[in-house]
Amino acid sequence: MKVIPIQPVPAGEGEFQSLYESHRKIYPREATGRFARWRWVFVWLTQAVFYGLPWLQWGERQAVLFDLAARRFYLFGYVLYPQDFIYLTGLLIVSALSLFLFTAVAGRLWCGFSCPQTVYTEMFLWIERKVEGSRSLRQKLDQGPFTLEKLVKKTCKHVLWLALALWTGFTFVGYFTPIGDLALEFLQARMSSWEVFWALFYGVATYGNAGFLREQVCKYMCPYARFQSAMFDRDTLIVSYDASRGEPRGTRGRRDDLTAKNLGSCIDCSLCVQVCPTGIDIRKGLQYECISCAACVDVCDSVMDKMRYPRGLIRFTTENALRDRITGSALLRRVLRPRVLVYALILLLLSMTLAISLAVRTPLKVDVVRDRAALARIVSGGRIENVYRLQVMNATEELQHYRIRVDGLPGLVVAAGEETVVGPAESRWVPVRLQLPDGSAPGGSHPIHFRVGTDSGEAEVREKSVFIVPR
């Protein structure tokens, strides 16, 4: 088979047209309205949690700290070990089901109001507007010649962007290193190499994604934009343009008779396109680039108010509601369909199970490791001895005294290592020697259980192992 290479398409004498469209920078216009206010509520809420949580103290320690070096994770009053990985699995499952539920109800509402990419882009855009001005002024500045004013504004903007990005990276590392110690190390220039790397990595990622890539992350990099359609149906609330009311479009005066001019409510001002952070025209219908931020809803409602038309030409509604002209309580009943109720019930049950499991968990972990150097041996007194190493992990923040017992074979006793003391939120390896009278059990491997707990019985863990009797 002969392979014919694809050649660029000639566009004119001595030049060629690219097969790919070059990226056009989007200059989102600032929108005001109820949804814009809600977006800023979520910006303040999410960032207050992110930036403030590492500084919150719980007793004498950081309230939320993932201490990877010590393999301990502090979550307010809980101390978790790698053995508690099941709780992270449960949290991820709950998060995935929450995403399915929210998407089935109202599409990409998460993307438009709470996604970190959206939140940081909103913050970086706010800085850009304060330094460079409105949409038209920013366009004029970028397209104009290089001047001192342009240099000063661009430098100021990028310095503020970098400061916010590095603060974000520093805060991120503060979840893995006590942030008070980290701040002191930073001031004294004593941060370790891994702390510097991750602070810079996260900071540069924030600077690049929110400052330059912006809508490209949502359109080309985020997988959610690609598989969201699998979770949509015709009763999902999405940002929609009411074409039956808006068409035909056209300019007109405020007092013009729409019937006489054969016009719809849309005045074709294109403000809905100008405020869109991904640069789409919502009037073309549902598009995967739409992140449901509802900026177009706010600006269209303001135009409708000026024209003295009813609001809602662009609004949150469903495809079925647009087709059948459904509104109010009937629309709500269609949104709360069986699929949504099943998602909500499963999510509620899993969340309750996870919360109850965490509340009643035993604050003690035990791992049993056999001494493989000597599986079994005969010691003085004609007794068979097996040696074990027990890792006892105290998941409380108080000093604990633990007693080690064993059962499973008649006459089996703990010859050494019966008691141990473990400090607050610490783990300790304890050597334990078990002895059994010779001849009291046949040769081979016998299942046994270690019972480790406090004398009061508030916490006790059973771990199985085996006792070897030589043949």
ROTORZA-584798 format. One line per 5 residues: their letters; for each residue x, y, z of C-alpha. Coordinates in Angstrom, 1 decimal, padded with zeros to 4 digits. Each point is the difference from the previous one (the first is absolute). Layout:
N
A> X Y Z; ...
***
This chain:
471
MKVIP> 000.0 000.0 000.0; 001.3 003.4 -001.0; 000.0 002.6 002.8; -000.6 003.5 -001.1; 001.2 002.6 002.6
IQPVP> -002.4 002.9 000.9; 001.3 003.3 -001.3; -001.0 003.4 001.4; -002.8 001.7 -001.9; 001.2 002.9 -002.1
AGEGE> -001.6 003.3 001.2; 001.6 002.3 -002.6; 003.2 000.8 -001.8; 003.0 -001.1 002.1; -002.0 -000.8 003.2
FQSLY> -001.8 -003.0 001.5; -003.0 -000.5 002.2; 000.4 -002.1 003.2; -002.2 -003.0 000.5; -000.5 001.1 003.7
ESHRK> -001.5 003.2 001.3; 002.3 002.0 002.2; -001.1 000.8 003.5; -001.8 003.2 000.4; 000.3 001.7 003.4
IYPRE> -003.3 000.5 001.8; -000.7 003.2 001.9; -003.0 -000.8 002.2; -002.2 003.0 000.8; -000.9 000.5 003.7
ATGRF> -003.5 -001.1 000.8; -002.1 001.1 002.9; -003.1 -001.6 001.4; -001.3 -002.7 002.3; 002.1 -002.8 -001.5
ARWRW> 003.1 002.2 000.0; -000.5 000.6 003.7; -000.4 -003.7 000.7; 003.3 -000.7 -001.9; 001.8 002.4 002.3
VFVWL> -001.7 -001.6 003.0; 001.6 -003.3 -001.0; 003.3 001.7 -000.8; 000.2 001.4 003.5; -001.3 -003.2 001.6
TQAVF> 002.3 -002.4 -001.7; 003.1 002.1 000.4; -000.8 000.8 003.7; 000.0 -003.8 000.5; 003.2 -000.6 -002.1
YGLPW> 002.1 002.8 001.3; -001.3 000.0 003.6; -000.3 -003.7 000.8; 003.8 -000.6 000.4; 000.2 002.7 002.6
LQWGE> -002.8 -001.4 002.1; 001.3 -001.6 003.2; -001.4 -003.1 001.7; 001.5 -000.2 003.5; 003.7 000.3 -000.4
RQAVL> 000.2 -001.0 -003.6; -001.3 001.0 -003.5; -003.6 -001.0 -000.4; 000.5 -001.5 -003.5; 003.4 -001.4 -000.8
FDLAA> 001.1 -002.8 -002.3; 003.3 -000.9 001.5; 001.5 -002.3 -002.7; 003.3 -000.4 001.7; -001.5 -001.4 003.1
RRFYL> -002.8 -001.7 -001.9; -002.7 001.6 002.1; -002.9 002.1 -001.1; -001.6 002.4 002.4; -003.6 001.0 -000.7
FGYVL> -001.3 002.1 002.9; -000.5 -002.5 002.9; 001.0 -003.1 -002.1; 003.4 -001.5 -000.6; 000.0 -002.2 -003.1
YPQDF> 002.7 -002.4 -001.1; 000.6 -001.6 -003.5; -002.1 -002.9 001.2; -003.0 002.4 000.0; 000.3 000.4 -003.8
IYLTG> -003.6 -001.4 -000.2; -001.3 003.4 001.2; 001.7 001.8 -002.9; -001.5 -002.6 -002.4; -003.4 000.7 001.5
LLIVS> 000.5 003.8 -000.2; 000.9 -000.4 -003.7; -003.1 -002.1 -000.7; -002.2 002.6 001.8; 001.6 002.8 -002.1
ALSLF> -000.6 -001.9 -003.2; -003.6 -000.6 000.8; -000.4 003.6 001.0; 001.3 001.0 -003.4; -002.5 -002.4 -001.7
LFTAV> -002.8 001.4 002.1; 000.8 003.7 -000.6; 000.6 -000.6 -003.7; -003.3 -001.8 -000.4; -001.9 002.8 001.7
AGRLW> 001.8 003.1 -001.4; 002.7 -000.9 -002.4; 003.5 001.5 000.5; -001.1 002.1 003.0; 003.2 -001.1 001.8
CGFSC> 002.2 001.3 -002.8; -001.7 003.4 -000.1; 000.1 000.7 003.7; 002.4 -002.2 002.1; 002.6 -001.5 -002.3
PQTVY> 003.5 001.2 001.0; 000.7 000.9 -003.7; -003.1 002.2 -000.1; 000.7 001.5 003.5; 003.6 000.9 -000.7
TEMFL> -000.8 001.3 -003.5; -002.6 002.3 001.6; 002.6 001.2 002.5; 002.7 000.6 -002.7; -002.6 001.8 -002.2
WIERK> -000.9 002.3 002.9; 003.7 001.0 000.3; 000.2 000.5 -003.7; -003.0 002.2 -000.1; 001.2 002.1 003.0
VEGSR> 003.4 000.5 -001.7; -000.8 000.3 -003.7; -003.6 001.1 000.0; -003.2 -001.1 -001.8; -000.2 -002.5 -002.9
SLRQK> 000.4 002.7 -002.7; 003.0 001.5 001.8; 001.7 -003.4 000.4; -000.5 -000.7 -003.7; 001.4 003.5 -000.9
LDQGP> 003.0 -000.5 002.3; 000.9 -003.4 -001.5; -000.5 001.2 -003.6; 001.8 003.3 000.5; 003.7 000.7 -000.3
FTLEK> 002.5 -000.7 002.8; 000.0 003.1 002.3; 001.1 000.8 003.5; -003.6 -000.2 001.2; -000.3 -003.5 -001.5
LVKKT> 003.2 -001.1 001.6; -001.1 001.3 003.4; -003.5 -001.6 -000.1; 001.2 -003.3 -001.3; 002.8 -000.2 002.6
CKHVL> -002.4 000.9 002.8; -002.5 -002.5 -001.1; 002.5 -002.9 -000.3; 001.6 000.9 003.4; -003.4 -000.2 001.7
WLALA> -000.8 -003.3 -001.9; 003.3 -001.5 001.1; -000.5 001.1 003.6; -003.5 -001.6 000.1; 001.3 -003.2 -001.7
LWTGF> 003.0 -000.4 002.3; -002.2 000.6 003.0; -002.3 -002.7 -001.3; 003.0 -002.4 -000.4; 001.2 000.8 003.5
TFVGY> -003.4 -000.7 001.4; -000.2 -003.3 -001.9; 003.3 -001.2 001.5; -001.3 001.2 003.4; -002.4 -003.0 000.0
FTPIG> 002.9 -002.4 000.0; 002.5 002.0 002.2; -001.2 001.9 003.1; -000.6 003.4 -001.5; 001.3 001.9 003.0
DLALE> 003.4 -001.8 -000.2; -000.2 000.4 -003.8; -000.5 003.8 000.3; 003.0 000.3 002.3; 002.2 -002.1 -002.3
FLQAR> -001.1 002.1 -002.9; 000.9 003.3 001.8; 003.4 -001.6 001.0; 000.5 -001.5 -003.5; 000.3 -003.5 001.4
MSSWE> -002.8 -001.7 -001.9; 000.9 -003.5 -001.2; 000.4 -000.8 -003.6; -003.3 -002.0 -000.3; -001.9 002.9 001.7
VFWAL> 001.5 002.5 -002.4; -000.7 -002.2 -003.0; -003.7 -000.6 000.8; -000.6 003.6 001.0; 001.4 001.2 -003.3
FYGVA> -001.6 -002.8 -002.0; -003.5 000.7 001.4; 000.6 003.8 -000.2; 001.2 -000.2 -003.7; -003.0 -002.3 -000.9
TYGNA> -002.4 002.5 001.6; 001.7 002.9 -001.8; -000.1 -001.7 -003.4; -003.5 -001.5 000.2; -001.8 003.0 001.4
GFLRE> 002.1 002.7 -001.6; 000.6 -001.4 -003.5; -001.8 -003.2 -000.8; -003.3 000.9 001.6; -002.8 -001.3 -002.2
QVCKY> 002.3 -002.4 -001.8; 000.2 -002.1 003.1; -003.8 -000.3 000.0; -000.2 -000.6 -003.7; 002.9 -002.3 -000.8
MCPYA> 001.6 -001.3 003.2; -002.9 -000.7 002.4; -001.4 -003.5 -000.5; -003.3 001.0 001.6; -000.9 002.1 -003.0
RFQSA> 000.3 -003.1 -002.2; -002.1 -002.5 002.0; -002.6 002.4 001.4; -002.4 -000.8 -002.8; -000.3 -003.5 001.3
MFDRD> -001.6 001.4 003.2; -002.3 002.5 -001.7; -003.5 -000.7 -001.2; -002.9 002.2 -001.2; -001.0 000.8 003.6
TLIVS> 003.4 001.3 001.1; 000.1 003.7 000.9; 002.3 001.8 -002.4; 000.6 003.5 -001.0; -002.2 000.4 -003.1
YDASR> -001.1 002.6 -002.5; -003.7 000.1 -000.7; 000.1 000.1 -003.8; -003.8 000.0 -000.4; -000.1 003.3 001.9
GEPRG> 003.2 001.5 -001.2; -000.1 -000.5 -003.7; 000.2 001.7 -002.4; 002.7 002.1 001.4; 000.6 003.6 -000.9
TRGRR> 000.6 003.5 001.3; -002.9 002.3 000.9; -001.0 002.9 002.1; -001.5 -000.4 003.5; -003.5 001.0 -001.2
DDLTA> 000.0 -001.9 -003.3; -002.9 -002.5 -000.6; 001.6 -003.4 -000.3; -002.9 -001.5 -001.8; 000.0 002.6 -002.7
KNLGS> 003.8 -000.4 -000.5; -000.2 -003.8 000.3; 002.6 -000.1 002.7; 000.6 -002.1 003.0; 001.3 001.1 003.4
CIDCS> 003.7 -000.4 -000.8; 001.4 003.4 -001.1; 003.2 -001.7 -001.3; 002.3 002.0 002.3; 002.4 -002.9 000.4
LCVQV> 000.6 000.8 003.7; -000.7 -003.6 000.8; 003.1 -000.9 -002.1; 002.1 002.8 001.5; -000.5 -001.1 003.6
CPTGI> 000.5 -003.8 -000.7; 003.3 -001.1 001.5; 000.3 -002.8 -002.6; -001.0 002.3 -002.9; -003.0 -002.0 -001.3
DIRKG> -003.3 001.3 -001.3; -002.7 -001.6 002.2; -002.6 000.9 -002.7; 001.4 -002.9 -002.1; -001.3 -002.5 002.5
LQYEC> 001.6 -002.4 002.6; 003.8 -000.2 -000.5; 002.6 -002.0 002.0; 002.0 003.2 000.6; -002.8 001.5 002.1
ISCAA> 001.0 -000.2 003.7; -003.4 001.2 001.3; 001.4 003.2 001.6; -003.2 001.8 -001.0; 001.8 003.2 -000.8
CVDVC> -002.1 000.2 -003.2; -003.1 -000.3 002.1; 000.9 003.0 002.0; 000.9 002.2 -002.9; -003.0 -001.0 -002.1
DSVMD> -002.3 000.7 003.0; 001.5 003.5 000.3; -000.6 000.6 -003.7; -003.6 -001.2 000.3; -000.5 002.4 002.9
KMRYP> 001.2 002.9 -002.1; -002.2 -001.0 -002.9; -003.0 -000.5 002.4; -000.3 -003.6 -001.1; -000.6 -003.0 002.3
RGLIR> 003.1 -001.6 001.4; 001.0 -003.6 -000.9; 000.9 000.2 -003.6; 003.1 -001.9 001.2; -000.6 -002.0 003.1
FTTEN> 000.6 -003.3 001.9; -002.6 -002.4 -001.5; -000.3 -003.4 -001.6; -000.4 -001.1 -003.6; -003.4 -001.5 000.7
ALRDR> -001.1 003.2 001.8; 001.0 002.1 -002.9; -001.8 -002.3 -002.4; -003.2 -000.4 002.1; 000.1 003.6 001.6
ITGSA> 000.2 -001.5 003.5; 000.7 002.4 002.9; -000.3 000.2 003.8; -000.9 -003.0 002.1; -000.5 -002.2 -003.1
LLRRV> 003.6 000.6 -001.0; 001.2 -000.8 003.5; -001.9 -003.4 -000.1; 001.6 -000.9 -003.3; 003.5 000.9 001.4
LRPRV> -000.5 -002.2 003.1; -000.5 -003.1 -002.1; 000.6 -003.6 001.1; 003.6 000.0 -001.2; 000.8 003.0 002.2
LVYAL> -001.8 -001.5 003.0; 002.0 -003.2 -000.4; 003.3 001.9 -000.1; -001.0 002.0 003.0; -001.1 -003.1 002.0
ILLLL> 003.3 -001.9 -000.8; 002.0 003.1 000.9; -001.8 000.4 003.3; 000.5 -003.6 001.0; 003.7 -000.1 -000.9
SMTLA> 000.6 003.3 001.8; -001.7 -001.2 003.1; 001.9 -003.3 -000.1; 003.3 001.8 -000.4; -000.8 002.4 002.9
ISLAV> -001.2 -002.7 002.3; 003.0 -002.2 -000.8; 002.4 002.8 000.7; -001.8 000.9 003.3; 000.1 -003.6 001.4
RTPLK> 003.5 -001.0 -001.3; 002.3 -001.5 002.5; 002.9 002.5 000.7; 002.6 -002.7 -000.1; 001.7 -001.8 -002.9
VDVVR> 002.1 -003.1 000.3; 002.2 -001.8 -002.6; 001.5 -003.4 000.7; 003.3 -001.1 -001.6; 001.6 -003.4 000.6
DRAAL> 003.7 -000.3 000.6; 001.0 -001.8 -003.1; 003.6 -000.6 001.2; -001.3 -002.7 002.5; -003.5 -001.3 -000.7
ARIVS> 000.0 -002.2 003.1; 002.5 -001.2 002.6; 000.2 -002.0 003.2; 001.0 002.0 003.0; 000.8 -001.0 003.6
GGRIE> -002.7 -001.8 001.9; -001.0 -002.0 -003.1; -002.2 002.8 -001.5; -000.5 000.9 -003.6; 000.6 003.7 -000.7
NVYRL> -001.1 002.2 -003.0; 001.2 003.6 -000.2; -002.1 002.8 -001.5; 000.2 003.8 -000.5; -003.1 002.0 000.6
QVMNA> -000.4 003.5 -001.3; -002.4 001.7 002.4; -001.4 003.3 -001.2; -001.7 002.4 002.4; -002.6 002.0 -001.8
TEELQ> -000.8 002.1 003.0; 001.8 003.1 001.2; 000.5 -001.3 003.5; 002.7 -002.4 001.5; -001.4 -003.5 -000.1
HYRIR> 000.9 -003.2 001.9; -000.8 -003.1 -002.0; -000.1 -003.7 001.0; 000.8 -002.7 -002.5; -001.9 -003.4 000.4
VDGLP> -000.2 -003.0 -002.2; -002.5 -002.9 -000.5; -000.5 -002.8 -002.5; 002.0 -002.8 001.7; -000.3 -001.5 003.5
GLVVA> 003.0 000.9 002.1; 001.2 002.8 -002.4; 001.4 002.9 002.0; 001.8 003.3 -000.5; 003.4 -000.5 001.4
AGEET> 001.4 003.5 -000.8; -001.5 003.2 -001.2; -003.4 -000.3 001.7; -000.2 003.7 000.8; 001.0 003.1 -001.9
VVGPA> -000.4 003.8 000.2; -000.6 002.0 -003.2; 000.1 003.8 -000.1; -002.6 002.3 -001.4; -000.6 -000.5 -003.8
ESRWV> 003.1 -002.2 -000.1; 000.8 -003.6 -001.1; 002.4 -002.4 001.5; 001.5 -003.4 -000.9; -000.4 -002.5 002.8
PVRLQ> 001.9 -003.3 000.0; -002.2 -002.8 001.4; 000.9 -003.6 000.9; -002.7 -002.6 000.1; 000.7 -003.4 001.7
LPDGS> -001.9 -003.3 000.0; 000.7 -003.1 002.0; 001.7 -002.6 -002.3; -002.5 -002.8 -001.0; -003.1 002.0 000.7
APGGS> -000.8 000.5 -003.7; 000.8 -002.1 -003.1; 002.7 001.1 -002.4; -000.9 002.6 -002.7; -001.5 003.5 -000.2
HPIHF> -002.7 001.0 002.4; -002.2 003.1 -000.2; 000.2 002.3 002.9; -001.3 003.5 000.9; 001.8 002.9 001.7
RVGTD> -002.2 002.2 002.1; 001.4 003.4 000.6; -001.9 002.6 002.1; -000.2 002.2 003.0; -000.7 -001.4 003.5
SGEAE> -003.3 001.9 000.1; -001.1 -001.7 -003.3; -000.8 003.3 -001.7; 002.1 -001.1 -003.0; 000.9 -003.5 -001.0
VREKS> 001.2 -001.4 -003.3; 000.2 -003.7 -001.1; 002.6 -001.0 -002.6; 000.5 -003.5 -001.3; 003.3 -001.8 -000.5
VFIVP> 001.3 -003.5 000.2; 002.1 -001.9 002.6; 002.5 -002.6 -001.4; 000.5 -003.3 001.8; 003.0 -002.0 -001.4
R> -000.9 -003.5 -001.3
***
